[in-house]
Amino acid sequence: MKLVLVRHVETYGNIEHRLNGHTESEYTRRGEAMKELLVKELIALDRKLVFDKIYASPISRAYKIAQAVGEFTGKEINVDHRLREFNFGIFEGKTRDECIALYQPEWDQWMENYLDYPVPDGQSQRQYHQLCAEFLSELNPNETILIVAHGGTVHGMITNLLELPIDSKWHFDIKLGSLTIVDYNDGFGMLSYMTTPPYDELIPDEGPVLTSNKSVLRAEARAEAQAKAASKRQKIANQERK
């Protein structure tokens, strides 16, 4: 099985650093241009690999890309709700600072144990990881499959297919509009290709460009979570030595 994993292009939620999981967010003008280039890349890749199936998240920032590829190639788009981004629950649509201002206790709990703490009205990272595993288990092992979704989805697919710990996802920088190819045969996954089309070279700047977040969590939140997790592991280790 060959999986081509694609993250959507730039949206206003990205440049505003909002935790948009299930929340819709429109493409920026730059995102629209990125989408056109990405669709061309995927159509060219289909000529080379020949996608047996195309799957997409129902969230429009991902679905529109798959839809455009499907319209050109004549291939059906299979929408699966398990391909949605992580459900941030009460944090949905908010920036890190807004989350802390409104939900400080819940934010602190999430940062301390983001793998297993279910965000109120949302989910935990472990639950999300399991959804990705469930989706993968239902795929045809003899097909080449295009999946257009989100950064969290691509992370979940990679860690499942390569049998890596969930928090190892931070080692993979899944950029907006990027393509990741994983070959999975006889229970063994291999990361065979990662690339991002040269958007910066092909799309002229129209003024100051805000930097898009590289993952669902902002860098500050990620560092905060990792530091607290390391502290917790150290406490457990110290207790075991006693």
C-alpha angles and dihedrals in degrees: 000000000000119000123196106198118196130187118210122252131256120311133177088256089060097051091044090050094235124162095241107170108145091358116108119238128180124235117260117234087262089049091056090054091046090052092055092051093044093051090053090051092051094047089052090047090052089057089055102039102020108222112234091195139009120211126186143181112249090233107106099232088065101027095057090060093051090044092055091050091047093050092054097043097037091235125142120248114227109207116206123181091210087071093066119114120266112294106243093189111192090009093059115132094003134114121238091258092050091050092052092047094050104030109021097153093047092045091052092050091050093049091049095050109009093157097061106017109102107218107232109267087006137062145261125259090247091055090049091049089054091052089056090049091050091052093048092050091062097054124107106255092212098057139091107229134191115208119188112191142108143310092260091049093051090048090050093050094048096049092047096046094045093041092236129154112271094244091054086081089089088072090067117074102206102191126201110276093012129147124218123184122200124183114207120187132159092352095309122113125201127187099222105168142013125176145150119209112245095262094157091057096044101039115062118223116250096198135309110356120210114223113250118228113257095217141012093271118058115243092254093053092046092052090047092052094046093049092051092046091051090049091051092050090050092052091051091048091050091050092050091054092056 
